[in-house]
């Protein structure tokens, strides 16, 4: 185990209050297991502020500092870190590897990538089912995804399959859609308040991916608790700093999910929430 560890933090998003709290939870977890900031560990933060084009430069900066590991938030950040170094351990706090080139890399014996994944089989379908349950009149829905984020491409086919089975049409014809679902993206996370305001302004029911979106005014959110990812990422870092090889640490898939409904937004959209959803959700 190294005497003083330097961690690179590469985040696709911006350092707003919610994002900072997540990294504080990460640092607190590290402290609890013996890695205390300023004593035996230090952090080098790099924020892309929602600009994916800056990630390669930021990742290269961290690699040049010879940090002991790079912790990433967002799939594009993980890709950028991988391009910057095939030797520095990379821990994904959030992101998607399965179905991407990162998954192929993670399966190699010399892989330097591990961590937590956002995407689970059936998750996109479940979100669409929830949106249809809350807005059953919606028969033409849009999927909002970040084209710079490889994980978005993975969610689209599942949304399309789910839409077909539910009898709705997933489309991006903005002048005709009756609601939309948002694919996980650190860029969208930074703009969650604006997204919620636009959805309300256009009177569009929408489902998002995490609690923070619903807290920002989004109608509904369904996904795994993001804070848990950061706590587990700290555990991964601990193992790596103690000598574990990333290739020997399997990438974890989300298992627990939570549903949030913003009652005020539902009222603004004149939506009646089915009792079954109210019982299953945490109301905000």
C-alpha positions, 0 to 999 in steps of 0.5 A: 500500500502506498504511503500517500495516495493521489486520486484523480477525479474526472466528472462529466458534470459541474460542481453543483451542490448535489454533485459536490455532496456525492463526492463528499460522501465518497471522501467520507467513506474513504476516511472511514476505511483509513484514507483521510484527505490531507493525511494519506490521500489527496484528490485532484478534481477535473470537471468537464462542466457538461462539455464532453469535448474537454474530457480527453484533455482533463484525463490527460492532465490527470494521467500526467500527474501520475495519480494512483487511480482515476475515479470517473463520473459518467460513461464519457469520462470513463472512456476519456480516462481509458484513452489517457492511460491503459495502466492507471486504475480506473474506477467508475462511480457511475457509467455503463460498461456492458455493451460498450468497448469498456466492457471488452476492456474490462474482460481482459486479464490486464484491464485497468477498469472496474467500478459501478454501472448505471444500466441494468437489463429491463430498467428502460422498459420499467421507466417507460411502463411507469410513464405510461401508468402515470400518463396513460393517454401518452401514445407517442413518446420521446427519448432524450439522450446524449449522443456523446454518451455511449451508454445512451445508444444502449438504452434506445433499443430497449426503449423501442422494444418496450414501446412496441410491447406497450403499444406506444411509439417512441419518437423524437417528433417534438411537435407531436410527442405526449411525454418523454423519458431521459436516458442517464447522462452526467450532462443532463444531471447538470441541467436537471432543473432546466429540463424539469422546467421545460417539461412543465412549460410544454406540459409534457409528462417525463420520467427521469433517472434519479431522485435529484431530478424529481427534487429539481421539479421533474415529474417522476424518477426511477433508478438506483440510489446514486449515493450508493455508487459513490460509497461503493466506488470508495470501497473499490479504491480502497482495494486498489490502493491495497494492491488489488488489480482492477481486472480482479474486481468485477463491475457491479450492476445496480440491484436496488431501485427507488421511485419518486413522484413530484406531487406539485409537478403532477398537479401542475400537469393536471395528472391524477396519480394512480393509487398503486404508484403512490403506494410504490413511490416516495412523494416529493 
